[in-house]
Amino acid sequence: MELKVTAEEMTAFLGEVFPQVEGMFGIDRLDESLLVMRLHADERHLRPGGTVSGPAMFSLADVAAYVATMAFIGKQALAVTTHCSIDFMRKPEAGKDVLAEARVLKLGKTLSVTDVLLFSEGSDKPVAHASLTYSIPPAHG
């Protein structure tokens, strides 16, 4: 599959269509085989005990699947999550960003299936694993 959107274009697009998350995420790598996306973890993402919360990790997984899908289909703001399964495996390390490694496993005309592993920055032990399906809107002629 060939990319239709660069990391810079995708970052600008996210800021345009989802201004509420602007600055929350960064794209470290975007190519045909892998997207690496970063949650810039700060105080608003923490739960009691000083670790990144489940909802913040879910947001990272969801946005990573969205970006990975958009990279191949082009900017389509109306693509939506139709399914997500996430397993939280261990506590993220305090004071570190969380990284998502997203791979599009299947891209069809109407659905995209993406696998996402989340890690604390600098660790090779996953903190969560998610599988997401996105519904792709029909092409407008």
C-alpha positions in Angstrom: 0.0 0.0 0.0 1.2 3.5 -0.8 0.9 6.5 1.6 -1.4 9.3 0.6 -0.6 11.6 3.5 2.7 12.7 5.1 3.2 13.0 8.9 3.2 16.8 8.5 0.0 16.8 6.6 -1.7 14.5 9.1 -0.6 16.6 12.0 -2.1 19.7 10.4 -5.3 17.8 9.5 -5.7 16.6 13.1 -5.4 20.1 14.4 -8.0 21.3 11.8 -10.7 18.6 12.4 -10.0 17.8 16.0 -8.7 21.0 17.6 -9.5 19.6 21.1 -6.5 17.2 20.8 -4.0 19.6 19.2 -0.6 19.3 20.8 -1.6 16.1 22.7 -0.2 13.7 20.1 2.9 13.6 17.9 3.9 11.5 15.0 7.4 10.0 15.4 7.3 7.8 12.3 4.9 7.2 9.4 5.7 4.8 6.6 4.0 2.0 4.7 4.7 -0.6 7.4 4.4 1.4 10.7 3.0 4.4 12.4 4.6 5.4 15.7 2.5 8.0 17.5 3.2 9.7 20.9 1.0 10.8 23.7 2.7 13.8 25.2 1.7 12.7 28.7 1.1 15.5 31.2 -0.9 16.1 34.4 -4.3 15.9 32.6 -3.5 12.3 31.5 -2.6 11.0 35.0 -4.8 9.0 37.4 -4.2 8.6 41.1 -0.9 7.0 41.7 0.8 9.1 39.0 0.4 6.8 36.0 -1.2 7.5 32.6 -4.9 6.7 32.8 -6.7 4.0 30.7 -8.9 6.7 28.9 -5.7 8.5 27.8 -4.2 5.2 26.5 -7.4 4.4 24.7 -7.4 7.9 23.1 -3.8 7.3 21.9 -4.7 3.8 20.4 -7.8 5.3 18.7 -6.1 8.3 17.2 -3.2 6.1 16.1 -5.6 3.7 14.3 -7.3 6.7 12.7 -4.0 8.3 11.5 -2.7 4.9 10.2 -5.9 4.5 8.2 -5.9 8.1 6.9 -2.3 7.6 5.8 -3.5 5.1 3.2 -7.0 6.4 2.2 -6.3 10.1 2.4 -7.9 12.7 4.7 -11.4 11.7 5.5 -12.7 13.3 8.6 -15.9 11.2 8.7 -14.1 7.8 9.2 -15.3 6.5 12.5 -14.4 3.8 15.0 -16.8 0.8 14.7 -15.0 -1.6 17.1 -12.2 -1.4 19.6 -10.9 -4.1 22.0 -8.1 -3.1 24.3 -6.2 -5.0 26.9 -4.3 -3.1 29.6 -1.3 -5.3 30.5 0.9 -3.2 32.9 1.2 0.3 34.3 2.9 2.8 32.1 6.0 4.2 33.6 5.5 7.5 35.5 6.9 10.6 33.9 7.2 9.1 30.4 5.3 9.6 27.2 3.3 6.6 25.8 4.1 5.5 22.3 1.7 3.6 20.0 3.0 1.3 17.2 0.1 1.0 14.8 -0.1 -1.4 11.8 -3.0 -1.5 9.3 -3.7 -5.3 9.0 -6.5 -5.0 6.4 -7.7 -2.2 4.3 -10.9 -2.6 2.3 -13.3 -0.3 0.6 -15.5 0.2 3.7 -13.4 -1.1 6.7 -9.9 -0.8 8.1 -8.5 -3.1 10.8 -5.5 -1.9 12.8 -3.4 -3.5 15.5 -1.9 -1.1 18.1 0.7 -1.8 20.8 1.4 0.8 23.4 4.7 1.2 25.3 6.2 3.6 27.8 8.9 5.5 26.0 12.2 3.6 26.3 10.6 0.3 27.2 10.1 -2.8 25.0 7.3 -4.2 27.3 3.8 -3.3 26.0 1.5 -1.6 28.4 -1.6 -2.2 26.3 -2.7 -3.9 23.1 -5.7 -2.7 21.0 -7.4 -3.9 17.9 -9.6 -1.3 16.1 -11.9 -1.3 13.1 -12.7 1.9 11.3 -15.6 2.5 9.0 -14.5 4.3 5.8 -17.1 6.6 4.3 -18.1 6.0 0.7 -16.2 7.9 -1.9 -18.0 11.0 -3.2 -18.1 11.3 -6.9 
